[in-house]
């Protein structure tokens, strides 16, 4: 199976989906950002255009390049009548919803269309189960913010072919990303390794060893660009908590992956971080 990728659809206009669409359009792909919520599309469009204008102000992008990228990007509420060469899914971290979307995408496109998930921790093999031609399903895990972070994990599921992996890798590299290939495993590489950075900081806060600002300051002083609590607020506590919970279950409740009660309370309260104005820190001040 040979793959020529020119048209890319991104499903989900949240923080990650919008960032991925921005990168895809800037790389010259005909890009369709899709979301059933029109208001989310408008918010995503405003955010993408703002990011491009900031890049121009910093001398990292020309006005001509921005105009070219804008011409490549369309915002749609359905992909049913929009056949593409690759679909990048960036929706809610629920296996059943992702599987349904993947089956819908398979029905709307031909068997050559590559379908990838930006999931942080769910099994690519499980997502692909039941999808027609699962050999064209893979993981393409970007990091937040997608337009700035260089790393992309390309994940090979049990049924994924080498051709699919190489095609996804080529797309990521055309986007200017650094690619790491990984097999399908809980948390892949980065989230599995990084989980303890979050979990241990949360344990220190739970035990009252130090205040969150102190823990963040210590991490930053040691060379980390951001402390754990600032980073969780940037990622979104709902997303971070969901990934930790997923790994906890995937490793049969291994205590080293135990989700934090502090973070769970933040999620239940709707204090998700920067996107809601409040998380571990208050951004409304």
C-alpha positions in Angstrom: 0.0 0.0 0.0 1.5 3.3 -1.1 0.5 6.6 0.5 0.6 10.1 -1.0 -0.6 12.5 1.7 -2.0 15.8 0.5 -5.3 16.3 2.3 -5.5 16.0 6.1 -8.5 16.2 8.3 -8.2 16.8 12.1 -11.1 15.7 14.2 -11.7 17.8 17.3 -11.2 21.5 17.6 -9.9 21.6 21.2 -6.5 22.7 22.2 -4.6 19.8 20.6 -6.8 19.5 17.5 -6.4 23.2 16.8 -2.7 23.1 17.3 -2.3 20.1 15.0 -4.4 21.7 12.3 -2.3 24.9 12.5 0.9 22.9 12.0 -0.6 20.8 9.1 -1.8 23.9 7.2 1.5 25.7 7.8 3.3 22.7 6.4 1.4 23.0 3.1 -1.2 20.3 3.6 -4.8 20.9 2.5 -6.3 20.8 6.1 -9.8 20.4 7.4 -10.4 21.1 11.1 -13.6 19.3 12.1 -15.8 19.6 15.1 -19.6 19.1 15.6 -19.5 22.3 17.8 -19.4 25.4 15.6 -18.5 27.6 18.5 -15.4 25.4 19.1 -14.4 25.9 15.5 -14.7 29.7 15.8 -12.6 29.6 19.0 -10.0 27.4 17.3 -9.8 29.7 14.3 -9.3 32.8 16.5 -6.5 30.9 18.4 -4.8 29.7 15.3 -4.8 33.1 13.7 -3.6 34.7 16.9 -0.7 32.2 17.1 0.3 33.0 13.5 0.2 36.8 14.2 2.5 36.3 17.2 4.9 34.3 15.0 5.0 37.2 12.5 5.7 39.6 15.4 8.6 37.5 16.5 10.0 37.1 13.0 9.3 33.4 12.9 6.8 33.6 10.1 6.2 36.0 7.2 2.9 37.6 6.3 3.0 35.7 3.0 3.5 32.4 4.8 0.5 33.1 7.0 -1.7 33.9 4.1 -0.6 30.7 2.4 -1.4 28.7 5.5 -4.8 30.3 5.9 -5.7 29.4 2.4 -4.9 25.8 3.2 -7.1 25.6 6.3 -10.9 25.0 6.3 -13.2 24.6 9.3 -16.1 22.1 8.9 -18.7 20.5 11.1 -18.6 17.1 9.4 -16.2 15.1 7.3 -18.8 12.9 5.7 -18.5 14.7 2.3 -14.8 15.5 2.6 -12.6 12.6 1.5 -9.0 12.9 2.7 -5.7 11.0 2.6 -5.2 11.1 6.4 -7.3 11.7 9.4 -5.8 12.8 12.8 -8.2 12.2 15.7 -7.9 14.5 18.7 -11.2 14.1 20.6 -12.1 13.0 24.1 -10.1 10.2 25.7 -12.8 7.5 25.6 -12.2 4.3 23.7 -15.8 3.7 22.7 -16.2 7.2 21.2 -12.9 6.9 19.3 -13.8 3.5 17.9 -17.1 4.8 16.6 -15.4 7.8 15.0 -12.8 5.6 13.4 -15.5 3.4 11.9 -17.4 6.4 10.6 -14.2 7.8 9.0 -13.5 4.4 7.4 -17.0 4.4 5.9 -16.6 8.0 4.6 -13.2 7.3 2.9 -11.5 4.6 0.9 -9.3 1.9 2.3 -6.1 3.9 1.5 -7.0 6.6 4.0 -4.7 6.5 7.0 -6.4 7.0 10.4 -4.3 8.1 13.4 -5.1 8.9 17.0 -3.5 11.6 19.1 -4.4 9.6 22.2 -2.0 10.1 25.1 -2.5 6.6 26.6 -5.2 4.5 25.1 -4.2 1.4 23.1 -3.9 1.9 19.4 -4.5 -1.8 19.0 -7.8 -1.5 20.8 -8.8 1.6 18.9 -8.2 -0.2 15.6 -10.1 -3.3 16.6 -13.3 -3.5 14.5 -12.1 -0.8 12.1 -12.1 -1.9 8.5 -8.5 -2.4 7.3 -6.9 -1.8 10.8 -3.4 -2.0 9.1 -3.8 1.7 8.3 -4.5 2.8 11.9 -1.6 4.2 14.0 -0.9 6.6 16.8 0.4 10.1 16.2 0.9 11.6 19.6 1.7 15.4 19.6 2.5 17.4 22.7 1.0 20.6 24.0 1.3 23.2 22.6 1.4 21.3 19.3 2.6 24.3 17.2 5.7 24.7 19.4 6.6 21.3 20.8 8.9 19.4 18.3 8.4 15.8 19.5 5.8 13.4 18.0 5.5 9.8 18.9 4.4 7.6 16.0 2.8 4.4 17.5 2.6 1.1 15.8 -0.4 -1.0 16.8 -0.5 -4.8 16.5 -2.1 -4.6 13.0 -0.3 -1.5 11.8 1.9 -2.0 8.7 5.4 -0.6 8.1 4.0 1.4 5.2 1.6 3.2 7.5 4.2 3.9 10.1 6.6 5.3 7.4 3.8 7.5 5.9 2.8 9.0 9.3 6.5 9.6 10.1 7.0 11.4 6.7 3.9 13.6 7.5 5.2 14.5 10.9 8.7 15.3 9.5 7.2 17.6 6.8 5.5 19.4 9.7 8.9 20.0 11.1 8.6 17.5 14.0 11.2 15.2 15.5 9.7 11.7 15.3 10.2 8.8 17.8 8.8 5.4 16.8 7.3 3.3 19.5 5.3 0.1 19.9 1.9 0.2 21.4 2.3 0.1 25.2 0.5 2.0 28.1 1.6 5.6 28.0 3.9 4.9 25.0 7.3 6.4 26.0 7.0 10.0 27.1 3.8 9.7 29.2 5.0 6.6 30.9 8.3 8.1 31.9 6.9 11.6 32.7 4.1 10.2 34.8 6.3 10.0 37.9 7.3 13.7 37.5 3.6 14.6 38.0 2.7 11.8 40.5 5.6 12.4 42.9 5.1 16.2 42.9 1.4 15.6 43.7 2.4 13.2 46.5 4.7 15.8 48.0 1.8 18.3 48.0 -0.6 15.8 49.4 1.8 15.0 52.3 2.3 18.7 53.0 6.1 18.5 52.4 6.1 21.8 50.5 3.8 24.2 48.8 3.1 23.8 45.1 4.8 27.1 44.2 7.9 25.9 46.1 7.9 22.6 44.3 7.5 24.3 40.9 10.3 26.7 41.7 12.6 23.9 42.8 12.0 22.0 39.5 12.5 25.1 37.4 15.7 25.9 39.3 16.9 22.4 38.6 16.5 23.0 34.9 12.9 22.1 34.0 11.3 24.7 31.8 8.1 24.4 34.0 7.3 22.9 37.3 4.8 20.0 37.5 1.8 22.1 38.7 2.3 24.8 36.1 2.6 22.2 33.4 -0.5 20.3 34.5 -2.4 23.5 34.4 -1.2 24.1 30.9 -2.0 20.6 29.7 -5.3 20.6 31.5 -6.0 18.7 34.7 -8.8 16.7 33.1 -6.4 15.4 30.5 -3.5 14.8 32.8 -5.7 13.0 35.4 -7.3 10.9 32.6 -3.8 9.8 31.4 -2.7 8.9 34.9 -5.9 6.9 35.5 -5.5 5.1 32.2 -1.9 4.0 33.1 -3.0 3.1 36.6 -5.6 0.7 35.2 -3.4 -0.6 32.4 -0.7 -1.6 34.9 -3.3 -3.4 37.1 -3.5 -0.7 39.8 0.3 -0.5 40.3 0.6 2.0 43.2 3.4 4.0 41.4 0.7 5.2 39.0 -1.9 6.0 41.5 -3.9 9.1 40.5 -3.9 12.0 43.0 -6.9 12.9 45.1 -5.8 16.6 44.9 -5.9 16.5 41.1 -9.2 14.6 41.1 -10.8 17.3 43.3 -9.6 19.9 40.8 -11.2 18.0 37.9 -14.5 17.5 39.8 -14.6 21.3 40.7 -14.0 22.2 37.0 -10.6 23.8 37.9 -8.9 22.4 34.8 -6.1 25.0 34.5 -5.4 27.8 32.1 -8.3 26.9 29.8 -10.8 27.5 32.6 -9.0 30.3 34.3 -8.2 28.3 37.4 -6.4 25.1 38.3 -3.6 24.6 40.8 -3.1 28.4 40.3 -5.6 31.2 39.7 -5.2 32.8 36.2 -8.0 35.3 36.7 -6.0 37.6 38.9 
